Protein backbone atom coordinates (compact mmCIF):
# COMPACT_ATOMS: atom_id res chain seq x y z
CA UNK A 1 0.00 0.00 0.00
CA UNK A 2 1.45 3.38 -0.95
CA UNK A 3 1.70 6.27 1.46
CA UNK A 4 -1.11 8.14 -0.32
CA UNK A 5 -3.56 5.25 -0.12
CA UNK A 6 -2.68 4.73 3.56
CA UNK A 7 -3.53 8.34 4.30
CA UNK A 8 -6.76 7.98 2.35
CA UNK A 9 -7.73 4.86 4.31
CA UNK A 10 -6.91 6.57 7.63
CA UNK A 11 -9.03 9.56 6.59
CA UNK A 12 -11.84 7.24 5.60
CA UNK A 13 -11.78 5.51 9.00
CA UNK A 14 -11.60 8.79 10.93
CA UNK A 15 -14.42 10.22 8.82
CA UNK A 16 -16.57 7.15 9.41
CA UNK A 17 -15.99 7.32 13.17
CA UNK A 18 -16.79 11.03 13.19
CA UNK A 19 -19.98 10.35 11.22
CA UNK A 20 -21.06 7.68 13.67
CA UNK A 21 -20.34 9.99 16.61
CA UNK A 22 -22.26 12.92 15.11
CA UNK A 23 -25.17 10.68 14.16
CA UNK A 24 -25.32 9.20 17.63
CA UNK A 25 -25.11 12.60 19.30
CA UNK A 26 -27.85 14.12 17.18
CA UNK A 27 -30.25 11.20 17.55
CA UNK A 28 -33.36 11.93 19.65
CA UNK A 29 -32.44 9.76 22.64
CA UNK A 30 -31.72 10.28 26.29
CA UNK A 31 -28.15 11.14 27.27
CA UNK A 32 -27.52 7.67 28.69
CA UNK A 33 -28.87 5.94 25.58
CA UNK A 34 -26.79 8.17 23.33
CA UNK A 35 -23.58 7.49 25.30
CA UNK A 36 -24.24 3.75 25.25
CA UNK A 37 -24.92 3.79 21.51
CA UNK A 38 -21.78 5.83 20.87
CA UNK A 39 -19.61 3.48 22.94
CA UNK A 40 -21.13 0.43 21.21
CA UNK A 41 -20.52 1.94 17.77
CA UNK A 42 -16.93 2.85 18.62
CA UNK A 43 -16.22 -0.59 20.06
CA UNK A 44 -17.65 -2.29 16.96
CA UNK A 45 -15.66 0.02 14.68
CA UNK A 46 -12.45 -0.72 16.58
CA UNK A 47 -12.28 2.79 17.96
CA UNK A 48 -10.73 3.93 21.21
CA UNK A 49 -13.53 2.37 23.26
CA UNK A 50 -14.91 3.12 26.68
CA UNK A 51 -11.51 3.65 28.35
CA UNK A 52 -10.80 6.78 26.36
CA UNK A 53 -14.39 7.97 26.63
CA UNK A 54 -14.28 7.53 30.41
CA UNK A 55 -11.06 9.53 30.69
CA UNK A 56 -12.39 12.31 28.47
CA UNK A 57 -15.67 12.36 30.39
CA UNK A 58 -13.78 12.58 33.68
CA UNK A 59 -11.67 15.46 32.41
CA UNK A 60 -14.78 17.30 31.23
CA UNK A 61 -16.50 16.77 34.59
CA UNK A 62 -13.44 18.07 36.47
CA UNK A 63 -13.21 21.17 34.30
CA UNK A 64 -16.93 21.77 34.64
CA UNK A 65 -16.62 21.59 38.44
CA UNK A 66 -13.74 24.10 38.43
CA UNK A 67 -15.85 26.44 36.30
CA UNK A 68 -18.90 25.95 38.52
CA UNK A 69 -16.92 26.82 41.67
CA UNK A 70 -15.37 29.87 39.99
CA UNK A 71 -18.83 31.04 38.91
CA UNK A 72 -20.25 30.68 42.43
CA UNK A 73 -17.28 32.51 43.96
CA UNK A 74 -17.48 35.27 41.34
CA UNK A 75 -21.22 35.63 41.87
CA UNK A 76 -20.73 36.01 45.63
CA UNK A 77 -17.94 38.55 45.14
CA UNK A 78 -20.12 40.53 42.74
CA UNK A 79 -23.01 40.50 45.25
CA UNK A 80 -20.75 41.79 48.05
CA UNK A 81 -19.31 44.52 45.79
CA UNK A 82 -22.76 45.57 44.60
CA UNK A 83 -24.10 45.83 48.15
CA UNK A 84 -21.05 47.86 49.20
CA UNK A 85 -21.44 50.26 46.27
CA UNK A 86 -25.18 50.63 46.91
CA UNK A 87 -24.52 51.52 50.54
CA UNK A 88 -21.81 53.96 49.47
CA UNK A 89 -24.14 55.58 46.92
CA UNK A 90 -26.85 55.93 49.56
CA UNK A 91 -24.38 57.49 51.99
CA UNK A 92 -24.58 54.63 54.46
CA UNK A 93 -21.32 53.59 56.10
CA UNK A 94 -20.32 49.91 55.70
ABEGO torsion letter per residue (X at the ends): XBAAAAAAAAAAAAAAAAAAAAAAAABBBBAAAAAAAAAAAAAAAGBAEAAAAAAAAAAAAAAAAAAAAAAAAAAAAAAAAAAAAAAAAAGBBX
